[in-house]
Amino acid sequence: MALSVASTLTLPPSVTLDSLRKLSADLASRAEFLRRLSEGFERKYACSLDELNRRLAARQIAEHPAWEDSIEWGNAADQLAQVELLQSIVSWLISSLKPSSSS
């Protein structure tokens, strides 16, 4: 379902274009960290997270440390999805902002 926003949206004074750009850069940095973390687990186990969880469930791989790693990897994947959503919202805000006439 597509959402729409009122044509005039006033943000709190603390939300500036500069603060949104900094937030965007911080989110990009966080996303890169989470991607690298996930890639490290992919290299370590030579498979996807789903495959690692399948192997654990089938007892084809030792639980320790794979089980702990699968939790950390899953958390990283969940966090990455949230960060990417936030990045898209912040990018949309940045591209939608127009200086107010009182500025």
PyMOL CGO cylinders between C-alpha atoms (Angstrom):
from pymol import cmd
from pymol.cgo import CYLINDER

trace = [
    CYLINDER, 0.00, 0.00, 0.00, 1.49, 3.34, -1.03, 0.3, 1, 1, 1, 1, 1, 1,
    CYLINDER, 1.49, 3.34, -1.03, 1.41, 6.09, 1.56, 0.3, 1, 1, 1, 1, 1, 1,
    CYLINDER, 1.41, 6.09, 1.56, 1.16, 9.79, 0.92, 0.3, 1, 1, 1, 1, 1, 1,
    CYLINDER, 1.16, 9.79, 0.92, 2.24, 12.76, 2.98, 0.3, 1, 1, 1, 1, 1, 1,
    CYLINDER, 2.24, 12.76, 2.98, 0.59, 16.14, 3.29, 0.3, 1, 1, 1, 1, 1, 1,
    CYLINDER, 0.59, 16.14, 3.29, 2.03, 18.65, 0.86, 0.3, 1, 1, 1, 1, 1, 1,
    CYLINDER, 2.03, 18.65, 0.86, 3.22, 20.78, 3.78, 0.3, 1, 1, 1, 1, 1, 1,
    CYLINDER, 3.22, 20.78, 3.78, 5.14, 19.00, 6.47, 0.3, 1, 1, 1, 1, 1, 1,
    CYLINDER, 5.14, 19.00, 6.47, 6.90, 20.95, 9.19, 0.3, 1, 1, 1, 1, 1, 1,
    CYLINDER, 6.90, 20.95, 9.19, 9.68, 19.14, 10.96, 0.3, 1, 1, 1, 1, 1, 1,
    CYLINDER, 9.68, 19.14, 10.96, 10.90, 19.93, 14.48, 0.3, 1, 1, 1, 1, 1, 1,
    CYLINDER, 10.90, 19.93, 14.48, 13.59, 22.63, 14.57, 0.3, 1, 1, 1, 1, 1, 1,
    CYLINDER, 13.59, 22.63, 14.57, 16.22, 20.09, 15.60, 0.3, 1, 1, 1, 1, 1, 1,
    CYLINDER, 16.22, 20.09, 15.60, 15.69, 18.15, 12.35, 0.3, 1, 1, 1, 1, 1, 1,
    CYLINDER, 15.69, 18.15, 12.35, 17.81, 19.99, 9.83, 0.3, 1, 1, 1, 1, 1, 1,
    CYLINDER, 17.81, 19.99, 9.83, 19.10, 19.03, 6.41, 0.3, 1, 1, 1, 1, 1, 1,
    CYLINDER, 19.10, 19.03, 6.41, 22.59, 18.76, 7.91, 0.3, 1, 1, 1, 1, 1, 1,
    CYLINDER, 22.59, 18.76, 7.91, 21.38, 16.51, 10.73, 0.3, 1, 1, 1, 1, 1, 1,
    CYLINDER, 21.38, 16.51, 10.73, 19.60, 14.27, 8.22, 0.3, 1, 1, 1, 1, 1, 1,
    CYLINDER, 19.60, 14.27, 8.22, 22.71, 14.07, 6.06, 0.3, 1, 1, 1, 1, 1, 1,
    CYLINDER, 22.71, 14.07, 6.06, 24.78, 13.10, 9.11, 0.3, 1, 1, 1, 1, 1, 1,
    CYLINDER, 24.78, 13.10, 9.11, 22.18, 10.51, 10.07, 0.3, 1, 1, 1, 1, 1, 1,
    CYLINDER, 22.18, 10.51, 10.07, 22.28, 9.15, 6.51, 0.3, 1, 1, 1, 1, 1, 1,
    CYLINDER, 22.28, 9.15, 6.51, 26.07, 8.84, 6.67, 0.3, 1, 1, 1, 1, 1, 1,
    CYLINDER, 26.07, 8.84, 6.67, 25.89, 7.16, 10.09, 0.3, 1, 1, 1, 1, 1, 1,
    CYLINDER, 25.89, 7.16, 10.09, 23.28, 4.70, 8.79, 0.3, 1, 1, 1, 1, 1, 1,
    CYLINDER, 23.28, 4.70, 8.79, 25.43, 3.92, 5.74, 0.3, 1, 1, 1, 1, 1, 1,
    CYLINDER, 25.43, 3.92, 5.74, 28.38, 3.24, 8.03, 0.3, 1, 1, 1, 1, 1, 1,
    CYLINDER, 28.38, 3.24, 8.03, 26.27, 0.97, 10.26, 0.3, 1, 1, 1, 1, 1, 1,
    CYLINDER, 26.27, 0.97, 10.26, 24.91, -0.89, 7.21, 0.3, 1, 1, 1, 1, 1, 1,
    CYLINDER, 24.91, -0.89, 7.21, 28.45, -1.47, 5.92, 0.3, 1, 1, 1, 1, 1, 1,
    CYLINDER, 28.45, -1.47, 5.92, 29.51, -2.84, 9.33, 0.3, 1, 1, 1, 1, 1, 1,
    CYLINDER, 29.51, -2.84, 9.33, 26.53, -5.22, 9.40, 0.3, 1, 1, 1, 1, 1, 1,
    CYLINDER, 26.53, -5.22, 9.40, 27.19, -6.38, 5.82, 0.3, 1, 1, 1, 1, 1, 1,
    CYLINDER, 27.19, -6.38, 5.82, 30.84, -7.11, 6.64, 0.3, 1, 1, 1, 1, 1, 1,
    CYLINDER, 30.84, -7.11, 6.64, 29.81, -9.00, 9.76, 0.3, 1, 1, 1, 1, 1, 1,
    CYLINDER, 29.81, -9.00, 9.76, 27.41, -11.14, 7.73, 0.3, 1, 1, 1, 1, 1, 1,
    CYLINDER, 27.41, -11.14, 7.73, 30.01, -11.69, 5.00, 0.3, 1, 1, 1, 1, 1, 1,
    CYLINDER, 30.01, -11.69, 5.00, 32.46, -12.86, 7.66, 0.3, 1, 1, 1, 1, 1, 1,
    CYLINDER, 32.46, -12.86, 7.66, 30.00, -15.52, 8.81, 0.3, 1, 1, 1, 1, 1, 1,
    CYLINDER, 30.00, -15.52, 8.81, 29.32, -16.52, 5.19, 0.3, 1, 1, 1, 1, 1, 1,
    CYLINDER, 29.32, -16.52, 5.19, 33.05, -17.03, 4.64, 0.3, 1, 1, 1, 1, 1, 1,
    CYLINDER, 33.05, -17.03, 4.64, 33.49, -18.85, 7.97, 0.3, 1, 1, 1, 1, 1, 1,
    CYLINDER, 33.49, -18.85, 7.97, 30.68, -21.34, 7.29, 0.3, 1, 1, 1, 1, 1, 1,
    CYLINDER, 30.68, -21.34, 7.29, 30.73, -21.26, 3.46, 0.3, 1, 1, 1, 1, 1, 1,
    CYLINDER, 30.73, -21.26, 3.46, 26.95, -21.04, 3.36, 0.3, 1, 1, 1, 1, 1, 1,
    CYLINDER, 26.95, -21.04, 3.36, 23.97, -18.77, 3.95, 0.3, 1, 1, 1, 1, 1, 1,
    CYLINDER, 23.97, -18.77, 3.95, 22.40, -18.18, 7.36, 0.3, 1, 1, 1, 1, 1, 1,
    CYLINDER, 22.40, -18.18, 7.36, 19.40, -20.29, 6.35, 0.3, 1, 1, 1, 1, 1, 1,
    CYLINDER, 19.40, -20.29, 6.35, 21.70, -23.16, 5.38, 0.3, 1, 1, 1, 1, 1, 1,
    CYLINDER, 21.70, -23.16, 5.38, 23.65, -22.85, 8.64, 0.3, 1, 1, 1, 1, 1, 1,
    CYLINDER, 23.65, -22.85, 8.64, 20.40, -23.02, 10.62, 0.3, 1, 1, 1, 1, 1, 1,
    CYLINDER, 20.40, -23.02, 10.62, 19.33, -26.06, 8.58, 0.3, 1, 1, 1, 1, 1, 1,
    CYLINDER, 19.33, -26.06, 8.58, 22.64, -27.78, 9.30, 0.3, 1, 1, 1, 1, 1, 1,
    CYLINDER, 22.64, -27.78, 9.30, 22.31, -26.99, 12.99, 0.3, 1, 1, 1, 1, 1, 1,
    CYLINDER, 22.31, -26.99, 12.99, 18.76, -28.35, 13.10, 0.3, 1, 1, 1, 1, 1, 1,
    CYLINDER, 18.76, -28.35, 13.10, 19.91, -31.53, 11.33, 0.3, 1, 1, 1, 1, 1, 1,
    CYLINDER, 19.91, -31.53, 11.33, 22.89, -31.79, 13.71, 0.3, 1, 1, 1, 1, 1, 1,
    CYLINDER, 22.89, -31.79, 13.71, 25.28, -31.78, 10.75, 0.3, 1, 1, 1, 1, 1, 1,
    CYLINDER, 25.28, -31.78, 10.75, 27.50, -29.22, 12.45, 0.3, 1, 1, 1, 1, 1, 1,
    CYLINDER, 27.50, -29.22, 12.45, 28.70, -28.80, 16.04, 0.3, 1, 1, 1, 1, 1, 1,
    CYLINDER, 28.70, -28.80, 16.04, 26.47, -26.49, 18.05, 0.3, 1, 1, 1, 1, 1, 1,
    CYLINDER, 26.47, -26.49, 18.05, 29.35, -24.53, 19.53, 0.3, 1, 1, 1, 1, 1, 1,
    CYLINDER, 29.35, -24.53, 19.53, 30.21, -21.96, 18.25, 0.3, 1, 1, 1, 1, 1, 1,
    CYLINDER, 30.21, -21.96, 18.25, 27.86, -22.25, 15.25, 0.3, 1, 1, 1, 1, 1, 1,
    CYLINDER, 27.86, -22.25, 15.25, 24.69, -21.80, 17.27, 0.3, 1, 1, 1, 1, 1, 1,
    CYLINDER, 24.69, -21.80, 17.27, 25.99, -18.60, 18.90, 0.3, 1, 1, 1, 1, 1, 1,
    CYLINDER, 25.99, -18.60, 18.90, 27.22, -17.37, 15.53, 0.3, 1, 1, 1, 1, 1, 1,
    CYLINDER, 27.22, -17.37, 15.53, 23.83, -18.07, 13.95, 0.3, 1, 1, 1, 1, 1, 1,
    CYLINDER, 23.83, -18.07, 13.95, 22.17, -15.91, 16.61, 0.3, 1, 1, 1, 1, 1, 1,
    CYLINDER, 22.17, -15.91, 16.61, 24.64, -13.07, 16.05, 0.3, 1, 1, 1, 1, 1, 1,
    CYLINDER, 24.64, -13.07, 16.05, 24.35, -13.45, 12.26, 0.3, 1, 1, 1, 1, 1, 1,
    CYLINDER, 24.35, -13.45, 12.26, 20.54, -13.43, 12.45, 0.3, 1, 1, 1, 1, 1, 1,
    CYLINDER, 20.54, -13.43, 12.45, 20.58, -10.34, 14.64, 0.3, 1, 1, 1, 1, 1, 1,
    CYLINDER, 20.58, -10.34, 14.64, 22.91, -8.62, 12.16, 0.3, 1, 1, 1, 1, 1, 1,
    CYLINDER, 22.91, -8.62, 12.16, 20.56, -9.52, 9.28, 0.3, 1, 1, 1, 1, 1, 1,
    CYLINDER, 20.56, -9.52, 9.28, 17.55, -8.16, 11.19, 0.3, 1, 1, 1, 1, 1, 1,
    CYLINDER, 17.55, -8.16, 11.19, 19.39, -4.98, 12.11, 0.3, 1, 1, 1, 1, 1, 1,
    CYLINDER, 19.39, -4.98, 12.11, 20.55, -4.52, 8.52, 0.3, 1, 1, 1, 1, 1, 1,
    CYLINDER, 20.55, -4.52, 8.52, 16.96, -4.69, 7.28, 0.3, 1, 1, 1, 1, 1, 1,
    CYLINDER, 16.96, -4.69, 7.28, 15.97, -2.02, 9.82, 0.3, 1, 1, 1, 1, 1, 1,
    CYLINDER, 15.97, -2.02, 9.82, 18.94, 0.20, 8.92, 0.3, 1, 1, 1, 1, 1, 1,
    CYLINDER, 18.94, 0.20, 8.92, 18.12, -0.08, 5.21, 0.3, 1, 1, 1, 1, 1, 1,
    CYLINDER, 18.12, -0.08, 5.21, 14.51, 0.92, 5.92, 0.3, 1, 1, 1, 1, 1, 1,
    CYLINDER, 14.51, 0.92, 5.92, 15.69, 3.90, 7.94, 0.3, 1, 1, 1, 1, 1, 1,
    CYLINDER, 15.69, 3.90, 7.94, 18.12, 4.83, 5.16, 0.3, 1, 1, 1, 1, 1, 1,
    CYLINDER, 18.12, 4.83, 5.16, 15.30, 4.88, 2.63, 0.3, 1, 1, 1, 1, 1, 1,
    CYLINDER, 15.30, 4.88, 2.63, 13.15, 7.06, 4.90, 0.3, 1, 1, 1, 1, 1, 1,
    CYLINDER, 13.15, 7.06, 4.90, 16.00, 9.50, 5.55, 0.3, 1, 1, 1, 1, 1, 1,
    CYLINDER, 16.00, 9.50, 5.55, 16.87, 9.63, 1.84, 0.3, 1, 1, 1, 1, 1, 1,
    CYLINDER, 16.87, 9.63, 1.84, 13.25, 10.37, 1.02, 0.3, 1, 1, 1, 1, 1, 1,
    CYLINDER, 13.25, 10.37, 1.02, 13.16, 13.13, 3.65, 0.3, 1, 1, 1, 1, 1, 1,
    CYLINDER, 13.16, 13.13, 3.65, 16.36, 14.68, 2.32, 0.3, 1, 1, 1, 1, 1, 1,
    CYLINDER, 16.36, 14.68, 2.32, 15.07, 14.71, -1.25, 0.3, 1, 1, 1, 1, 1, 1,
    CYLINDER, 15.07, 14.71, -1.25, 11.68, 16.03, -0.15, 0.3, 1, 1, 1, 1, 1, 1,
    CYLINDER, 11.68, 16.03, -0.15, 12.86, 18.89, 2.04, 0.3, 1, 1, 1, 1, 1, 1,
    CYLINDER, 12.86, 18.89, 2.04, 12.44, 22.43, 0.85, 0.3, 1, 1, 1, 1, 1, 1,
    CYLINDER, 12.44, 22.43, 0.85, 13.62, 25.40, 2.89, 0.3, 1, 1, 1, 1, 1, 1,
    CYLINDER, 13.62, 25.40, 2.89, 10.75, 27.16, 4.62, 0.3, 1, 1, 1, 1, 1, 1,
    CYLINDER, 10.75, 27.16, 4.62, 9.99, 30.74, 3.60, 0.3, 1, 1, 1, 1, 1, 1,
    CYLINDER, 9.99, 30.74, 3.60, 10.80, 31.91, 7.16, 0.3, 1, 1, 1, 1, 1, 1,
    CYLINDER, 10.80, 31.91, 7.16, 14.42, 30.69, 6.86, 0.3, 1, 1, 1, 1, 1, 1,
]
cmd.load_cgo(trace, "trace")
